[in-house]
Amino acid sequence: METPDLILRNGRVTTLDPAKPEAKHVAIKDGRILATSDEEIQPGPQTKVIDLQGHRVIPGLNDSHLHLIRGGLNYNLELRWDGIPSLSEAMRMLKLQAAVTPTGQWVRVVGSWSEFQFVEQRMPTLDELNEAAPDTPVFILHLYCRALLNHAALRACGYTKDTPDPPGGEIQRDKNGNPTGLLIARPNAMILYATLAKGPKLPPEHQLNSTRHFMRELNRLGVTSCIDAGGGFQNYPDDYAIIRQLHERDELTVRIAYNLFTQKPKQEKEDFARWMKMTKPGDGDAFFRMNGAGEMLVFSAADFEDFLEPRPDLAASLESELEDVVLALASNRWPFRLHATYDESISRFLDVFERVDREAPLQDLRWFLDHCETISDRNLERVKALGGGIAIQHRMAFQGEYFVDRYGAKAAERTPPVRKMLEMGIPVGAGTDATRVANYNPFNSLYWMVSGRTIGGLELYPEANRMSRVEALRLYTSGSAWFSGEDDVKGRIIPGQLADLVVTSEDYLAVAEERIRDLQSVLTIVGGKPVYAAGPFREHDAPPIPVLPEWSPVARFGGYGAPHWDGRTTSMKSGPRSAPAPGPLWGAGCDCFAF
């Protein structure tokens, strides 16, 4: 055997190799797995050896639906409530952050939380927001349903008694007609994201720093790869400049395969025609590569999900507009993905795909649908026949209570029908759809698949539609790799595959079920190099990164679960890795969804 660059010794390695599911030792060479073994692997003179002390090792987690590029540009601006167990603590964090946020800046909580996670089981009131931050604008996004603004944010946005309701949204008003601060998405989220877009942005230097911190946060939670699903206000190539610069500087610590999300209603075909002259699927390398089109292909096919509202009726123009775009994509062998929540919408999408397939075959194109919470068995058969896959996310962990209230517990039992998908042999990849509706913590998503429960504890799924821990892990690794055409090089710990591995804080396969969602990494390796380390492996950690700007919520609190902060004081924790102390209203910009 060749001399390894790195040996991981004395671990409990879950390889996901059916022929050899467990191993004790792993050898790595040139960024790839060289060997796994139960026998000692001999090092060479230059080999680095890390004793894993019996810790569980899993393949690096691969989020098949993550908005990393957009999320990275804004990460340092956002206060995170995800993982916070009580509203009182969340409001205390908000008050502390408002006190250090400079004039002209906002405090933003941009989704990823649910009132059901709080012991109080409720959302904050507008009065509470105004008391906590009387002078600093506060914007709080709640799922794709609504946003809460304090008085200072209403002033910053220019929302007054004379401001009209925008198309597709409602400004709640008091009896005198004045805005209260509640914005309601009805029937779509345009009002929420148009308002968020009014806030200050980070300068490029800080966006670089912000993206590095977001990737480090993902590494802390075991993520080594993702497929970026694009998004509204994420124009190609301009809004990809920061991530490209980091790639050129060899500073990516998460592998990214990215999809291109159309930006202009009624001009979608022109968007893709222009991009086809600029790039093609597969362009790039193992760290940063172009993956295809979507998750938005045409705006008329956007079946916006908000289970507090009735299912939307999509436009009559859907079929003709979608067929023009999908035919162009398939004819040029561009893989594509499409946001798809409701079975009624999926039926219409598949009618189009079947017509396109007769002219430009979709088999072997690795096209797929995202979400599919209410897909029927009949439409699963149609997806299978066309060679498609389905990327699932734990959105129901955040909206399950709303779904049950509207459609009933029986209907919620298969939202989505993951077990049926697997029985039919449909490729399935797991993910989060972070950063706005659901949070980016993959262990929350793994817990949802295994337990069948929401983050508030509501049991949604019978045992028949739950996954074993190994099944869920497989969907999050080799399963997701299918969706970027990389299942031959990532997702398992076997010779020849990329050396992306995670050492978990507790044993994922043995820890109590409720503890799955509390797991994190104590050693994350990407391409054979440690990119994050904590606890017993802290000496292997990457060099620290300062937080810019210094008043960023990330400096004081960190990310998921506020790991830098001791909630009993105003000081930060001395945890595994502490950060340094601390025009026209509706006509401006893109009037698009921003999934």
N, C-alpha and C positions, 0 to 999 in steps of 0.2 A: 504493500500500500504506500502511496505517496505520503510524504511528511505533512501532517496537518499544520495549518496556521493557528487553529484554536481547537482545544478539546474541552468539552463540557463533561465533567465526570460526576458520578454518583447521583444521578437524577432519576426521576420516574418519568420517562419520556413517552408521551402518547404520540405515536408516529402517524396514525391513520393509514398505515400500510396493512391491508388485510392479512398479508403473509407474515407480518411481524409487528403486531400492534403495540408492543412495549419494548423498551430498551433502557439500559442504564447509562450508557455513554454515547456521546455524539462527537464525531470529528468533522471539522470544517476546513475547506481549502479553497482559496480564491473566490470566496463569497458563496460557495455552494456546499451542500452536504456531501462529505466524502464517505462517511460510513456511520452506521449505528451498530452497537454491540452490547452484549451483556458481559463480555470479557474486557479487561483493561486494554485501552488503546495507547500504544507507546508514543510519547511525544518526541520531537526532534529538539535540537539545541535551541531553536528560535520559537518553538511552539508555546503559545500561551495556554495555560491550563486554569480552568475555573471549577472549583469544587462546589457542586450544587447542593450539597448537604441534604440530599433526599427530597428536594423540592420537585413539584410537578412541572413538567415542560410540555407545552402545547405548540402546534404550529402558529405562526403569526396570524392574527385575526385580520380578515379582509372584509371591509364594509362595502357591500355591492351597491349601496346607494347612500352616498354622503356628499354634502356640499362643502367640501374642504376648501376649495379655492376661494369662494365667496366668504365662507366662515372665517378663513384665516385673515382676510383683509380687515375684518371687524372684531376679531376675538378680543383684542386688548381694550376695546371700548365697552365691552359688555359685562355687566354684573350677572352672575349665574345663580339662579335659585334651584337648579336641578340638584337633587341629592340633599336638599335642606329639609329636615323633618318637621319644622313648625313654621307657621306664618309669622309668629312673633320674632323668631330668629331672622327670617327673610327680611322683615321690615327693619329690624335693627341694622342689618347689613346695608340696606338701602339708605338709612339715615346717616350712617357713618360714611358711606361713599359720597352722598350728596354734600357732606361737609367739606370734603377735600377736592371736589370736582370744580375746576376753574370756571369763572364766568364765561358764558358763551358755549360751554360744553353741556352735554346731557348725561343723565344716568339712564342706561338702557338695560332692561331685562327682556331679551328677545327670545321668548318661547322656551321650550324644553322642560316646562314644569306643568304641574296640574294641581288644582286645589285639593285633590284626593290624596296627594302625598303628605299634606300637612295634617298634624294631629287635630287642628281646628276644623278641618274639612270645609274650608271656605276660601274664597278669594279676598284680597284686600279691598277695602272700600275706598272710594275717592276721597272721603274726608281723611282717612288714614294716610293716604299719599300726600295730601296737601299739608298735613301736620308734620310728616317726616321730612318733607322737602318743600318748604314754602317758597323758596327763591330759585332753586335749580330745576330746570326742565326734567321731567321723568316720563319715560315712555315704557310701558309694560305690555308686551305681546302675550296673549293667551291663545295658544294653538293657532288655528286659522279662523278663530271665531270672533275675536274682539281685541281691542287695545284700550288700555287705561292711560289717560294723560292727566297730570296735575295741572293746576292753573298756570304755572310757569310754562309748561309745554304748550298749552293752548295759545298763550301769548306768543311764544316762539314760532308757532306754526301759522299764526295769523287767523285762527279760527274764532269767529265772532257770531253774533246773532244773525248777521247778514250773509254768512257763508252758506251756500247751497249744499245740499247733500250731493255727493258725487255719483256718477253712474256706478251701480253695483255696491253701494255702501250707505250707511246711515250714521249721521251724527246725532247722538241722543241729546235731547234738549230738556230744560226745565220748563215750568209752566209759563215762563216769560219768553221762551224761545232761545235762551242762552245755552251754549254747549255745556254739558255737564262734565265732559272729559271721557265719556265712553264712546268708542267708535265700534260699530257693529258691521261685520262682514255679511252682507245680505244682497245678492246671493254669492259674491266672491270676495276675495281678500284684497282687491285693489286698493281700497281705502287704507288698509293697514300698512301696506308696503309703500304706498305713495307718501304716507305720513312719515314713516321711518326714513325714507329717502331725503326728507327735509333736514335731517340732523347733520351735524358736522362730520366730516370724514378725516381719517388719519392721513398725514402726508406720506409720500412713498417710503421714506426711511423707516417710519413707524409701521407701515404696512408690512415691510419685510420682517421686522421684529415680531409683529403680531402673528404673522403666519408661522414663523419658527416656533413661537410659544404654543400655538395651536397644535402643531405637529408633535411637539414634545408632550403636550397634554394627551394626545392620542396614544403616543408611545407609552405613557404612564398607565394607560388602560389597555395595553396589549395590542393596539392596532399597528400593523406594519404595512398594509396595503389598503387601497380603496379604489372604487370607481366613482369619479366625480360626475354628478348628474346635472351639472350646469345650473341655470337658474335665471330668473328675471333680473334685469340690471347687471347681467354678467355677459358683456359683449366680447366676442372674439374678433381680433386678437387683443384688443386694448386691455381688457380686464384680466388677461393672462400674463401680463408683463412681469408682475411681481413673482409669480410662481416660476416663470421661466428664468428669471434672474437668479432665484435661489437654486434652481437646477443647474444653471451654468456655474454657480459658485460651489457646487457639490455640497449643498446644505439641506437637501431634502432628506428627511428621516422617515417619511411614509411614501411608498410607491404609489403613483397616481396614474390611472388610465382615465382619460376625461372624455365626456360626451359634449357635443355642441347643441345648445338650447336656443331655438329660434327666438328672435327678439321683436319682430315687427308683425303685428296682426295684418292679415291679407297680403303680406309680402314674404311669407315663409319660404316659398319655393325659390324666390330670389336670394334669400339668406343662404340657403344650402347650395345653390348654384355658385354663389360667390366663394363660399368656403371650399367647394370642391376644386376650385382653381388654386387654393392656397395650401391645402393639406389633404391627407388621406388617412384612413384607418391604418394603424400600425406605425405611423411616423413617430419616431422617438426611440427610446430605449427602455430598459427594464425599470427605470425609475420614473420616467415621465413619457407617456405615449398617448397618442390620439386613438380613441376607441370607437367613434361613430357619432350618430345623431341622437338627440333627445335630451331630457325626458319630454320636453315639449316639441312636438312636430308641427302642429297647427293649433292655433288658439281656439278654433271651433270645436276641437276634440278635448278640451280641458275640463274633465268632469271633477271639478273642485269638490273636495270632501270637507264637510263640516256637519257632523252628525247632530248638531243642535238645529240644523236647518233641513228642509226637505231635499230629496235628491234633485239635482238640477236637470232640466230638459235641455239637451244640447241642440245646437243650431241645425237647421235643415241643410246648411251648406257643408256640414261635416264631411259627408262621404266624398263629394267631388274634390274638396280641398285636400283632404287626407290622401286620397288616391293619387293626386298629382305629385305630392311630396314623396310618398312611399314608393311609387313607381320609379321616380328619379333616383332615390336612394338605392333601391334594389338593383336597378339597371347598372349602377356604378359600383355595386358590391360594397355598399356602406352598411354595416350593422346599425341597428336602431333600437331605441327603447322608447316606451310610451307610458306616461302616467295614466293609470286605469284603476279606478276605485270600484265602480258599480257594474254589476253584470249587464244591466241594460245598455250601458255605454260600450262595454266590451263586445257585446253582440254586434254592434254597429261597426266597431273597429275591425273585428274579424271578417265581416262581410267584405270590407275593403281589402284586407290582406289576402283573402281567398281570390279575389279578382286579380290583384297584382300578381299573385303566385302563378297564375296561368300564363302570364306574359314574361315575368322575371322571377324565377323560382326563389323562394325564401329559404328552402332547406340549406343547411350548412352556413347560413348567414349569421348565426348567433344573434338573432333579434329576440327581444323579450319585452314583457309587460312588467310594470312596476306596481306593487301594492296588491291589487286583486282581492280586496277584502270580501266581496260578495260574489265572486265568480262561481258559476254553476258547473256541474259535472259535464254538461254538454259542451260548454265553452272550453273546459279543460281538454276535452277530446279534440276540439278544433285547434287549440294551441299545439297540442302534441302532433297532430297531423301535419302542421306547417313547420315543425322543427323548432318551435319557440321555447323560451324559458320564462320563468317568473321569479322576480326579485321581491322578497318579502321583507317587511320592516315591522318594528314593534309600535306602530302608530296606535294600535288598539289598546296598548298598555296605558295610553294617555286619554283615549276617547271611548274606552269600552263602556263606561257608565252611561255616556250619552247615547251610544248605539243601543244598549239594552233598553233605555227609556223610550227610544223611538220605535225600535223594531222588535224588541222582545228578546228574552234570554235564549230561546231556541234558535233564533236566527243568528245569534252571536256565537253559537257553538263552533262554527266553521268560518271564522273571519280572520284570516283566510283558511281554506281547507288544505293545510300543508300536508297532512298525512295522505290525502287522496292524490295530491300532486306527485308525491314520491312513489306511491303505489303504481301510478301510471307511467313512471319513468321520465317525467318532465324535469329538466334541470331546474334546480332551486338554489338560489343564493340568499344569504341573510344579510341584514344591515339595519340601519337606524332611521334614515331620512333626516338626519340632523343637518343643520343645527337649530331649526326653528320650531317644528312641531314636537318631535321627540328629541331626547338628548342623545349625545354621541357616545354614551357609555355602552360598549358592546356587551358587558356583563349584565346590564339591564335587559338587553335584547335576548341574551341566552337564557336568563331567568324566565322571561316571558314565554319563550318556546318550551321550556322544561316544565314550568309550574302551571302555565295557562292562566296566570293572574295579571291583573293590572297593577300599576304601581301603588294604587290605593288598596289592593288586596282582594278585589272582586274576582271570583273564579269565573272565567269566561268559557273555558274549554273542558270537555270531558277528557278522560285519559286517552281515548282513542285518537284525539287530535293534538296530543302533546308529543314532544320529542324526548327521547332519552338524551342524556348529557353528551354522549358520543355523537349521536345523530345531529344534535344542534351544533356541536363543534364542527362537524363535517360541513354543514351548510355554511358556516362562517369562514371556512378555509378553502378546501378544494371545491366546494359548491360554488362559492363566489368567483373563484378563478375561471370557471367556465365562461362567465359573462364578459370577460376581457380576452378570451381565447388564450389563457395562460395556465390552464389546468395541467399542462405537461411540465410546468416549471415551478409552480407554487402551490401551497396548500397542504403538503405532507412533509414529514421529516424522513426523507428517503434519499439515497445517493443520487446526485445529479440535480436535485431541486435547489432552488434558492435558499440560502441559509437565513431564513427569517423565523425566529423562535421567540417564545415568551415563557419566562419562569414566573409562575403565579404566586401570590402572597400566601394563599392556602391551596390545598389540593382541590382543583376544580371537580375531580371525579368523586371525591369523598366528603367534601364539606357539606354541612346541612343545607338543604335546598334554599332556605331563606338567605343563606350567606353567599350564594352565587353572585347576587347583585352587589355585594360589597368587595368582591375580588378586585385586585389590581395587579399590575406587574411589579416584580422586584428586579427583573432583568429583562430588557427587550433588546434583541439582536436583529439587525437588518443587514443583509448582505455580509454576514459574518462579523459585523462590528457592533459592539454595545452602543446603543443610542440613548438608553435610559437605564439607571440602576438605582436601587434604594435598599435600605435595611442592610442585610448581611453582605450585599454585593455593591454597596455604595462606592467603594474604591474604583469600580469600573465605570462610573458615570461619566457622561460627556461633560465638557467644561460648562460652567454656568453662563446663562444668557441674561443680560440686564433687561428690565422691563421698560418699554417706551410707549407712551409717556409715563413719567414717574408716578402720576396720580391714577394710573390705570387700576381698575378693580382687580386685575390679575396680580398686581404687585401686593395688594393687601389680602386678597382672599384666595387667589388661585382659581382653578376651574371647577369641575364637577365636585360637589360636596365641600367646597371651600377648604381645601386641604392645608392652606397656609394660616388659617385663622382659628384661634381658640375662642369659641363663642361666649365663654364666661368672662372674657376680658376684651380689651380692644387691641391686644397684641396678636402677633402671628405665631403659629405653631413652629416649633423647631423640628419639623417633620423631615421626611426623607430628602426633601430638596426645597428649601424655602427660597422665595424670591427676595430681592433686596427690599428693605423697609420702604415703607412708603413715602316772483313772477305770477303767472296765472296759476290758480290753485290746483286744478286737476288736469291742466294741459301740459304741464312741464314734464319732460322726461318720458319714459316708456310706460304706457298704461297696460302693463302686462302682469300676469300672475307671477309669483316669485316662489315657487314650491320650495 
